[in-house]
Amino acid sequence: MRIAVVAACPFPSPQGSQVFAGQMARALARRGHEVHLVTYGQGTLCEEGGVRHHRARRLPGDDSSRSGPNLMKPVLDAMLARLLARLTVRLRFDVLHCHNYEAAVVGLAVRAVRRIPVVYHSHNLMGDELPTYYRGRCARRVAGAAGRLLDCTVPRRADRVVALCGPSAGRLLELGVPPERMAVVPPAVDDDGPAGPPAVARAQLGLPASAFIVGYAGNLDGYQNLSDLASACRAAASRMEGRRLIWLVVTHEDGRRLQAVLEDAGAVDLCRVIPASGYARARLAMEACDVLVLPRRSGSGFPIKLLNYMSLGRPVVVAGCGAKGVTDGVDALVVEDGDVWGFAAALARLASDDRLAASLGGQARRTFLRNYTWSAVLPEIERLYDSVTAANPLFREPGECKSS
């Protein structure tokens, strides 16, 4: 099948959604599909694993790798739509697989002209996410209203909608997505094997061998709820007599964005930032950790970093958003949203109970291998492609590649 994987974002980028879309494209190519990745112009040409990468034009001086709202987004989306329309004429795709809202809008615009089925892969609901990019009360209110409008109009127009978890699917159904078009397919990431001994990674990074290291990997945006994590680390450190706690932040962003959070929590002395522009460096830093954490509150998304954590076989502590993929006391410790003291207690518990830490980490990896690898996930995606192309009389039988 000839597939366009559309991502309205810079590429490549170490952020979860971009990693997820790129890995999906490569995994589909490994299964014999002809895959074309279509993205914004920022970033670099990235043709790996048999995937053709097509980039829209880049605006002069625009080399940002960050996602999120900005004034130039409509221009970027228009250029992406123009590129996708041209590619569709030339390559005659079987399906447009669109990740997140702007890609879905672009795909739907092309479908209106070229009548190609659109699979919309929902990573989040905009009514939840958009307000987190703003601080002012009025701005957050306007962003929330705009996000809810998108939630009510975009997903239900796609030919198929993929939700990452049951709660997200339930909300999309409430917003008007027809049940026969909805599918719940968990996310996946590449499996690079379990983590090595922490001591090896610590020696390479210059970290103390005896410290209890709490690791967070990812962006520093407000929805990650890092203020609660900073406070929890401060509280947990006060319980650890004779053992130093280090909060290791592994990020591709400027770590100075954390300064206000650290000062408010009194955790400046606990934090160490490891810059990581690629996954190899991020993985090394995560291997140095005793526990990996995800403080993000409940919402419509599914944190891709959780899968990276679980694949390493390290114990994990999560708040509400991460609870969608784990079972408390079996493959993670789950803490209520906003419960700083509960989070601190979970960290202190793991610091004092090596057997529990090993059990949780081992079971987390087993859960990952069972549920969150591409071999587990892609057959369901392929069934969606088959159903959506079979339902469209304008297309040939699924599995055929049209001639260029």
N, C-alpha and C positions, 0 to 999 in steps of 0.2 A: 504494500500500500504506500502511496506517496502522501506524506504528512508534512504540513507546515506547523511547527511549534512556534507560537507567537508569544513574545514576552516584551511588553512595553516598558523597558528598563535598560540601563547600561549593562553591557555584557563584555567580558566576564566580570563578576563582582562576588566578593565573599559573603554577601548577604544570603539568608536562607532561601528566599523565593527564587533568586537567580541560580543558586546552586541546584536547587530542586529541578527547575526547568531544564538546565543544561544537562544534568545527569539523566533525566528522563529521555531527552533527545538521543543521547548516546546509547542508552539501554534499548530504546526502540530500534536503533540502527543495528545493534548487535543481534536483534531478533529477525533481521532480514528486511526491515522496512527502509524505504528511501525517505530520509528525514532532512528537512530544511529548517534551520533555526533562524527566525526573523526577529531582529531586535533594533533598539535605538542605535545611533551611530557612536555614542561614547563607548570607550573600551578599545579592545583590540580584536582583530579577526581571529576566530577561535574554531578552527576546523579540526576536530579530534574525533576519533572513533567512528569515522565514516559519515559524520554529520556535515552538511553544507551550511555555512553561516553567511547570512545576508544582512548587512547593516544599512540602516537608513542614513541619509546625509547627516553629518554632524554640524551643529551650529558653530560659527566661529567663536573660539575661546571657551567652548563648553566641553570640559573634560571631566566633569563630575561623575563619580561612580555611585553616588547616593540615590536612593529612591525617595519617594515622598512628594508632596505637592510643591509646585513652584509655578511662576507665571508663564514659563515657556512650555509647559506641558502640552497645551493644545497644539502648539506649532510642531513639537516633536511627534505627537500622535498623528497629525496630518501627514507628516513626512513618512511615518511608518505605514499609514494606510495606503499612501501612494505607492510605496515599494511593494507592499503585499499585493496590491491590485495588479501591478506589472508582472510580478512573479506568478500570480494565479493564471494570467493569460498565457504566459510562456510554458508553465510547468503543469497546469491543470491538476491541482491538488485534489486528492480524495476527501480530505478533511482538514479543517483549520482547528488546531488544538490551542486554545487561547488561555494563557495564565494570567489571572487577575483582571481587574475591571477595565483598565484602559485597553488592554489587548482584546478583551471581549468586544468593546465598542468598535475597535478597528476591524475585528473580524466580522461583526454584524454589518458594518458599512460595506465591506467587500462582498459579503453574502447577498446583500440587496441587489448588487449588480451582476454577480457571477453565479449565484445560487449554489454555493458550496456549503455543506453542513458545518456548523460551528459547535465544537465541544468546549464549553466554558469550565475551566478548572478553578474553582473558588478557593482562594487561600484565606479569605477573611470576609467580613462584612464592613462596608465603608462607614456605616453609622457608628460602629465601634472604633474604627481606627483613625478616621480623619481628625476627630477632636484632639487626639493625643499629640498631634504635631503643633498645636497652638497653646499658648499660655493664658491669654486674656479670656475672661468669661464670655464676652460677646462673640469673640472669634470662635471659641469652642462651640458655642450654641449654633452659630451659622454653619460651621463645618459639620456638626452633627446632623443638621437638617439637610444639608447637601448630600451627605453620605446616605441618609435614609432614603432620599429620593432616588439615588443610584440603586440602592438595594431593591427598591420596589419596581424598577424599570428594566435594568440590564439583564440579570440572570434569567428571568422567565422568557426572554426572547431567544435564548440559545436552543439549539436542537437537542443537546444533552448537557446536563450540569453535573459536575463531579464535586462532591463535598468531601473534605478530609476526615470528617467524624460525624457521628450521629447527631449531636447537638446542633452543629452547623446546618446539617440537612434539614432538621426540624424547623429551624428559623427560615431557611430558604423556602420551604413548603408553605409556611405561613405568609410569606411575601409573594406568593402567587406562582411559584414554579410548579408545573403539573407533575404529579407523582410519577407518571410513566416516563418522564424525562430525567428524573433524579437518580443518581447512584452515589453510594458512599464507598469510596476507595481510599484507604489510608495512604499516607505518603511513604516514600522510601528514599534511601540514600545508598550509595555504594558502600560495600563492606570492605574495609581495609584491614580487618583482623582486630583481635583484642589488643589492648594497650600492653606495652612492655613494663618492666619494673620502674616505679617512680624514681628510684635513685639514679638511674641512667639519665633520664630526662633532666632531673634536677642538676646533675653535674654539668650537663651541657648548657643549662640556662643560668648557672650560678646561684641556684636557690638552696637554702639550708636543708640538709638531709633530714633533720629531726623535726622540722616544723609541721604543723597540720595545715595543709594548703587546700583552701576552698576555691574552686575554679568556676568562673563564668566566662563563656565565649559568645561573642556576638556584638551587635550594634549597641549604641548607648542612648537610643531614643526613649522618650518618656514612657511608652507603653511597656517597656521591659521592667519597670518598677524597681529600679536599682536603688532607690532611696531606702526602701524596706530592707533590701539585702544588706546595704551598708550598716544599717542599724542592727540587724540580726548578727552580723559578723562582730560588731562592737560588743554586743551582749554575750555572744558565745565566747569571745576572747576573755572576758572577765571571769568565766567559769573554768578556764583551763589553767590551773595552777602548774607552773613549771614547764608549760609547753606553749610555744609561740604559735599564734594563728596568723596566717597570711591569706588575704583575699587577692587572688590572682585574676586579673581582668585581661582577657585575650581578645583583642579587637583590631580591626583594620582602620579605626577612626582615631582622631586625635584624643588621647587620653585626658587632655586638659578639660574636656567637656564634663568630666566627673568631679572636678574640683569642688564645686558648690555642694554636690551631694555628699562628698566625703567630709567637708567642713561641718555641714549640718548634723551629720551623724557622729562626729568626733572620731572618724575612722581614717584620717589621713595617714596615720602611722601604720595602718594595717595593709594598705593597698599597694600592690605592685602591678604595673601595666606592662603587658608584653605585646608590642606591635606585631601584627601578623597579617601580611598582605595576601598570603596564600594558605591553603589547607595544611601543607606539610609543617609549617611553623606552628599553626594553631594546634595541630594534633600533638606535636612535641610538648607544647605547653600544657595541654589537657592531660597528657600522660604523667606529668609531674604532680598532678593533683591527687589528694586523698578522696575528695568528694567533688562532684560537679553539680551545679545548682541552676535552677530556673525559677526566678521569683515572679514571672509574668502572671498577672491576674487572669481570671476566667474571661473568655471572649470567644469570638467566632473562629479564630485562627488555630492552627496546629503548629507549634514551634518546631521547626526542622532541626534545630540544634539538639533537641531531646533525642532524636535518633542517632546523631553523632555521639552523644554521651553514652547511650545504651550500647552502641556497637563496641565501645571501648571496654565495657565490662567494669566500669567504675560505679560505685554507689552514687545514687542521684537523689537530691531533695528538690521537690517541685511545689509550687503553689498551684492555683486552680487551673491555669491554662494547660500546664503539663500533665495534670491528672487525667486527661482524656486518653493518654497512651499507656498508662501504668496502673498497677494495683497497689494500694498502700500496704506496706509491710511485706510485700512479696517481691517486687522488683524495683521499689522506690519507697521513699518516705514522702507522704503527701501532707502539706500544711494548708490550713485555711488561708484564703486571701487576706492580706493585711495583718496577719498574726505574727508580728515580729518576734515575740517571745517564743512562740511555737517553732518558728524557723530556727531560732538560736538553740532551742532545746534539741531539735533534730540534729543539728551540727555537732553539738556537744555529745550527744548519744553516740554518733558514729565515731567521734574521736576517741571514745573510751571503750568501744566494743568492736574489735577487729573481726570477730566471727560474723557479726551482723553485717558489717561492711562488705565482707567477702561474699556472703550469701546474697545480698541485694545486688551486688555488681554482677555476679555470675548469672543470676536469674534475669537481670536486665538484658544481658547479651542474648540469652536464650529466647526471650520475648522478641527482641529485635530480629533474630534470625528467622523466627517463625512468622512474624507479621509484617516486617518493614523493610524487606529486601526487594529488589526489582523482580526477581523470579517469583516472589509471592504476589506482587501487585500488578505487573503488566498484563497477565492474562485477562484480568477484568477490564483493563483499559482497552485491550484489543477487542473484547466482546462489545464494548460500547461503540467502537469504530464500525464493527460489522453491522450492528443494529442501525446506526444512524445512516450509513451509506445504503444499506438494503432498503431502508424506508424512503430513500430519495430516488425516484425513477430517472433522474437526470444523470445518475452515475452508474458505472459498470459494477459488476460483482466485486465485493471486497476481496482484496488480495491481489488484484491486477494492478500493474503499474501502467499508466497511460504513457504513450510515447510523447517525447518532448516536442 
